[in-house]
Amino acid sequence: MKNILVLMAHPKLEHSKVIANLLASISDLENVQITDLYERYPDFNIDVQREQETLFGADIIIWMHPLYWYAAPPLLKHWMDLVLEYNWAYGHNGIYLKGKYLFNAISTGGSPDAYSDKGHHGYPLKEFLLPYKQTANLCNMTYLPPFHVAGTHNISFHSLQKDALDFKSLILHLRDKKDLENLLKLNFLNDFNQQ
Amino acid sequence: MENGFLFQAIIYLSAAVVCVPLAKKVGMGSVLGYLLAGIIIGPYIFGFIGEEGEDIMHFAEFGVVMMLFLIGLELEPSKLWKMRQMITKVGLSQVLLTTLIFFGFLYFIGTGWRQSLAISTSLALSSTAITLQSLKEKDQMNTAAGRNSFAVLLMQDIAVIPILAILPLIALAASSDVDMEQMSPISQFPGWLQTILVFGAVILIVVAGRYVIIPMLSLVAKTRLRELFVGGALLVVLGIAFLMEMVGLSPALGTFLGGVVLANSQFKHELESDLEPFKGLLLGLFFIAVGASINFGLISENALMVFAIALSVLLIKSLVLFGIGKVNKISTDQNLIFALGLSQVGEFAFVTFSFATELHIMNAKTTEIFMAVTAISMTFTPLLLLFNERLLLPYIGTKEKDDKPHDEMDETNKVILAGFSNYGSTVGRFLRANGIKATILDNDSDRVDLLRKMGFEVYYGDVTRVDLLEMAGAGEAKILISAIRNPETNYRLVSLVKKHFPNLELMVRAKDKKEAIELKELEVSHVYIQNLESAVKLGKDVLVKLGFRAHTVHVLGQNFIKYDEDSLEELVKVKHDKNAFISTMKKSIEMQENLLSFELNKRFSINDHAWDSETQRKDQEKNKE
């Protein structure tokens, strides 16, 4: 069984539907650890050593957040700035994240087609996530496709339930299956069991 | 010798000390304990007391007077107004319907109307002590059953007044009773003057309450002598009682009125907690006297009848309550708790029965029987509730949670704030700005006055007394904030809360590091050293003025506070050894200095490697070589 670390960044979780539901679906799972960044560091004063220690113990790291202005909320960026230190996460001696898996679990407001060449935002979601992908590469991690819940403004209860269940089974799959390489071929991890 | 005061006192007190805890242990409540004590020392078992029981009764009736004062204190007009709908719909209909049914029945079987009225009104009342205690124990106060029961009990408290007022009138209507009038010192005056005097006395209480009693209590409170305040409280009650006797009204009525007048004052909680023990003991004495006067010969002759009456009273009362609950759309589960919980006859019936006997409304035999009925119905309540919980409820639908939205009734605030000085007021204002209304306790009467004028709910009292905390809702509250300046008071409060309300979370202000350590040793996890943040903020601003970048200073300040808190934990661990404490204290200062100078020299704190490109630059140079 692999260890999963979910780094969740939502500045107003009490108003969240999607992230809160995804989170609830995995909150009691064995070997799944959740860090609620805005709850732990309301003053942005991140305990770097503590974060690095947790990070080191994880096999799969998930950045879970809503997408604001095509990026994660500022605390997650701040976390990246501080925790992914030179000569720890990357650089000549930065070997501590090597071989781990990383992906983003994201909620967005617009419809699913908004993130496409012809859509409202002009590019597929994957292209917006390039900085995260390259961060993973620089730290010698394997970057997996994102898990994406779109249309959060008008999402139906039923559809949200389904997403939460999908997310839970994805987490279980990641935790329990040895070989994760074929997930790389997917566009979205949402489709992991359709391969 | 045997009849000496000391001997008597010892008999009464030891009977109470033995019987009341026993009764409580088996879940019967203190009233039954006192009754039991009376029965045991009474003529039918040990015979320690006999004739003098009557005199004791007269003395103990003062407990009833105090009880009514306290009931009056509880009845804040604004609270009553908020609950008016529930009180009238549920409470009033219960009192009227039940009285009417009992009255009709008694009258029909040929009991005289005077006796029927006295008995039926008494039977309509339920036991506040028993009902509230069981609701609280089961955490049902905020359920539909709890709120409705509370409304009924409130209405019954109010109903006590007309009942007490009516009894002498029906006695007078019996006309043979001329002594009544002669008892009053003003009876030598003509009728119209008497009426004026009576009204005058009532008005006097209302006016004096506001303009004499409250200023007097403020004055007394300023001396900060607790016993003087108790004395003042007793003086108020005795004074009103005396005034009422002068004009020939019931002292109980007068003190009730006095209580209502003072219910809105800042001294409400303090008065309550000061008079509570007196009331408790005197009422206890009263119930002992009642117990001692029960005629067991008579009851055993009529045992079957007594039990039959008790059971039918329970049945009728709960049916009426259930019906009212049904009409007011209480769900069946809740309704059963409501109806059975209030089905007993209350302790107040003992008062009205003995009062009615004195007034010759009821004959001795009837009184005996109905006192026994009352006691039996009270004894049955815990059994009935148990029966309901174990056997009835599991079969009637699923157990519902209270699903009605909470209505206007005042719920106990979840936060208690002790101490409303500058520090406490900042905490209180911040909480209130965000919709959290804390119950505030403070012991400076001037400040309490001021804050009340500004619309805060502040009560006056010594926070290190369990009964006051209890009244402020410490039993149900979630958090107690102690913003008290005085370390000793703080320490006492914390130990008290730890002992009596172990579930209450404590968040405590500490004057300095030393006090913080003492509090930590009492296992208080949330301790706030009062000037730490403000001092660091000042220091940060200085650094900025001296040219440091603001964000860097911000991080330095955060780290410094965190370091300070961590070092406190370290100090607690080693404090057991006095010498060790001093040396660590020194070491801690050294460490603080080291930390500071390290941070100053480094400019960027340990956290900020990410933005410090120095190492990367050096590495790149190395690679080039």
Interface residues (C-beta under 8 A of the other chain):
Chain A: D43 N45 I46 V48 D81 L82 L84 E85 Y86 N87 G91 H92
Chain B: V555 Q558 N559 K562 I606 N607 D608 H609 A610 W611 T615 Q616 D619
